[in-house]
Amino acid sequence: MLPAFILKNGRIFDGRSFLSPGFSVVIRPPHIVAITPHPPTHLPSVDLKGKVIAPGYIDLQVNGGGGKYASMDPSEKSFHQILDAHLKHGTTSMLLTITSSATNTRREAIETIRNMMDKEHSLLAGAHLEGPFLNPSKKGAHHEPWLQPPTPDLLKQIINEGMDVVRAMTVSPELFTSGNLDILLETGWVLSAGHSTASYETAVSFFDHGGQMATHLFNTMPPLSGREPGIITAIFEHKGVKAGVIADGHHVHPAAIRLAHKIMGERLFLVSDATFLGQKDGAVYFGPTTFKMKDGICYNQEGKLAGSSISMAQAVQYCITQAGIPEADALRMATFTPASVLGATDMIGRLGKGMLANIVVLGDNWLPEKVYLEGQEVEL
């Protein structure tokens, strides 16, 4: 067992708000045992000299990183490289995203995640299936031959593959009958609307029926208009729906992020949608498709954006420094709200007694200077 220690003289963000000055975080790995103004005097301490202490970031949409891609090389070695790449940037819990893929690749990826989840504890929280039930007209960078219409038999097949591993699934609501949607809802997975041309009415019906989330808000969705309010208005209006947004300065204009934040409040959260974290400019070979990376932005052959190359830490930094989102709200969008999507706020996404000691210490530029995973400092 690792020894207990104290983080002192930090500016503590507990997942919802900043605490008053004077508190310290007492850690006995893997948990936080107290947040107190009177920490034990016999324990070693780390003086943070006013730096921000926040919960470790939680990313519900990680496609790749460190030169590896979850939907291309579904091996434990590859997945460890992805996890490590994001962990070094302060993401201490994540869902690996399996995009529309060949059947054997999807099965292998799910089985690899299943084998890793017990060993990785809080770091690998499960899988996010993004496809194959997506509208081809809003496929984005997905490979169209791998998209499929939902049928009861295929739904049951994928459910059997993913039980106890899949935590979220992105689907296009307009492709689903209520009966097929009921089959998916029985899993308890978080169903997310995305890659969709759904009308306002269809989207509202999907959310009323049990859909809880929207995937990369604004992207691969028709724009809002006066006579056709569409899926975006349904997401804004429906109080039971949370939505992820990619804050990288390319996928969504900062004014649109501010608008969504103003309307949705604590229902809006950040995702990296990272595929190419750490990738250098040049050609990127992704299965049957060749992408082009230029200035940190990746495009497919049709000129469409293909994932991102940012970390959650960079998304938080962008929201605070470029999009004008209040500090506490930007941090909450990367911590408490995604934890609430997973139903895991009893263990992650907050700082408090009994919580896992998944923690980031942020420098003046809002990027991590220290990262702790279950109380153990990560080598950055």
Buried (B, 14 or more C-beta within 10 A) or exposed (E): EEEBBBBBBBBBBBBBEBBEEEBBBBBBBBBBBBBBEEBEEEBEBBEBEEBBBBBBBBBBBBBBBBBBBBBBBBEEEBBBBBBBBBBBBBBBBBBBBBBBBBBEBBBBBBBBBBEBBEEBBBBBBBBBBBBBBBBEEBBBBBBEEBBBEBEEEBBEEBBEBBEEBBBBBBBBBBBBEEEBBEBBBEBEBBBBBBBBBBBBEBBBBBBEBBBBBBBBBBBBBBEBEEEEBBBBBBBBBBEEBBBBBBBBBBBBEBEBBBBBBEEBEBBBBBBBBBBBBBBEEEEBEBBEBEBBBEEBBBBBEEEBBBBBBBBBBBBBBBBBEEBEBEBBBBBBBBBBBBBBBBEBBEBBBBBBEEBBBBBBBBEEEBBBBBBBBBBEBBEE
